[in-house]
Amino acid sequence: MSWETFVGMLPLLAKGALLTVELLVLSAAIGLILAVPLALARVSRKWWINIGPRTYIFFFRGTPLLVQLFLVYYGVGQFEAVRESFAWPVLREAYWCAVITFSLHTAAYISEILRGAIQAVPVGEIEAARAIGMRPRQVYARIILPRAFRMALPAYGNEIILMLKASALASTITLLDLTGMAKTISAKNYMPVETFITAGAFYLIITYALTHLVRFLEKHLHPDRKEPVVIVG
């Protein structure tokens, strides 16, 4: 591959990478917002409260993301009631279909991460909060959820990185994200290996940035955490 060809593809791949980051940030943020009430409902002992979230999580964890994406992008538009509704201007756009699907998908996984973290909060801390007169809502807002978020952060970071790689499926519904742009470029320059290696380098850069962001948040939220002691035998 000539230097001119390599330099020429960089701006296009950077544009695709920007779209990938947009999809990731939006879906991760919306997914987290949806995951909090889902996780709270999942830890409820009342079956009529957790049956809905349990079914939702089972569906989105049990079916492929590609199938979910096709159902939203191709399937929803088959209903005339949807095409005539106020939501159609949004649902007919591939960009928003991808954001909706990725958000719903990642919300199912994040909610399970939060559920595990909520259940892992030490009972002593909860009992201490109740002992000083905190109401259940205050216990959740001031003790359980902040503690759970800190414990769930490493797993949440892994989910973000997995979502980054899964976002490549957006190219299947005409979006020119990083993978979609790489496909378009390789179809023109007939250099798929070089093009996709360069696209892979972009993914690695984004992953590197996300990893260090999560580590920074971990250190900020756990200032008293010490590095593990390595014993050399």
N, C-alpha and C positions, 0 to 999 in steps of 0.2 A: 504494500500500500504506500502510495506516494505521500509526501509530507503535505502537499496541497489538499489531497483528498481527506486526510486526517483532520487538518485544521478546518476544512470546510464543513465537516460533519459535527464538530464540537458545538457550534451555536444551536444547531437543530436539536441535538441530544440534550443540551442544557435547557432548551425550551420544554422538551418532553419531561425532563427531570423536575422542572418547576411545577408542571401539571401533576406529576406523581406526588410531590410533596404537598400540594394543595389538597388532593384527594385524601392523603394520609392524615393530615392535620384535621380536616373537617370530620372525617369518619371517626378518628380517635376521640375528638372532643365530644361529638354528638353521642358516640357509643358510650363514653364514660358517663355522660348525663343520663342516658337511658339505663345504664347498668346499676346505678345507685338504688333507684326504687325497685328494680328487679331483684337485687341482692337482698334488700330489706324484706321484700315479700317472700323470698326463698327461705329465710331463716324463721319465718313465722310458723308456729305450730298449728295454725288453723288451716285445714286443707283447702277451704274455699278461697283463701288468700293466695296460697302458693301454687295452686293447680294451674292457673293461667301462666305465670312465669315459668313453671316447670315444663309446660307444653311448648312454650315459646323457645326455651333453651334447647329442649330436645330436638325441635325441628331444625333450628339453625346450626346446631352442632352435628346433627345427623345427616344433613344433606350437603352436597358439594357447593362451594361458593359460586362456581360457574352456573350451576342449575338455578340458584337463587337470582343471579344476575340476569339470566335469560328470562326468568319468570317476571321480573320487574320490568325489564326493557321491552321484551316482546309480548309477554303474556297479558299484562295489565291493559295494554292498549286494545286488546280484542273485545273488551266490554264497552258497549256504547255508552252506558251510564258513566263510565270513567272518562271517556272522550268528551262528554258534554259537561263534566263537572269542573269546578274551579281549579282542581289539582292538575288538569291535563296540560296546561302550559309548562308545568314543572316536569311531569312524568313523560312528556314527549321528548325531553332533552336527555341525551345520553349522559351528560355530565352529572345531572342530578339523580338519574337512575343509579349511576355508579356510587354516588355519595350515600344515597338511601340504602342501597344494598350492603355496602361495606359497613355502614353505621349499624344496621340491624344485626349483621353477622358478628361484628366484633363486640357488640353489646352483650351477646349471649356468653361469650368467653370471659369478658371482663366481669360480668355479674357473678360468674362462678368463682373467679379469683377473689372478688370482694367477699363473697359468701364465706369462703374458706378463711379469709383474714378476719372477718367479723367473729366467726366461731372460735378463732384462735386467740382472741383478746383474753388476757388472764382474768379469771373470775374474780380474783381479789380486787382488781382495779374497779370492776363494776360494782362489787359489794361496798367498796369504800365510798364510791360516788353516791350510792343509795343511802349509805349511813349518814352522810352529811346533808341529806335532804333533797338531793337532786331528783327531779321527776324523770320518768322514762324518756321523754323527748330530750331533756337536757343531758341525760346519760349518753344517748346516742350522738347528740350533736357535739358534746364536749369531750367525751371519753372514747366511745366505741369507734365512731367513724374516723376521727383523726388517727387513732392507733391503727385501725385496719388499713387506712390508706398508706401509712408508712410501711407496714408489713407487706402490703400487696405491691409496692412500687417495683421491686425487681421482676416479679412475674408480669406486671403490667408493661414494663419495658420490653420483655420478650414478646408479648402479644403485639406491641407496636411494630417490632421488627418483622414478625410474621405477617402482619398486615401490609407492611411495605412490599414484601415479596408477592403477596397475594394480589396487590393492586395492579400487577401486570396483566391481570385478566380484563382490565378496563379496555385494553386494546381490542378485545373481541366484540365490543359494541361501538366501534368506529372512533374511539377516543385516541388521540395521538399522545399518549403518555410516553414514558421513557421506552418501554418495550414497543409500543405502537410506532413511535418515531424510528426506532431502530429497524423495524420491519420495512417501513417505507424507504428508508435510506438504503438498506441492503438490496431492495428491489430495483433501485436505480443504479447503484455503483457495482452490483454483482460481487460484493465483498462481504458476505454474511459473517464470516469468522471474525474479521477485523472489526466490523461494525458492532457485533454483539459483545465482543471482548471490551470494547470501549464503553458500551452501555453497562456492562457488568461493573466496570470501574466506577461509574457514576453511582450505581447501587451500593458499592462498597463504601464510597465516600459518605453517602447519606447514612448508611448503617453506622459508620464510625462516629458521625456527629450525634446520632441518636443515643448510641451507647455511652458516650461521654456526658451527654445531657442527663441521662438517667443516673449515672454515677455521681454527677454533681448534685442532683436532687437528693440522692441517698445520703451523701455527706452533709448536706444542708439540713435535712430532716432528722438525721441521726448524728449530731455533733459529738456525742459521747461514745459512739461506737468505735471500738478498737480493731485494728487489723488482726486477723488470726495469727497466732504464733505458729511458726513452721518449725517443727522439730526434725533435725537432720540426724538420721540414725547411722 
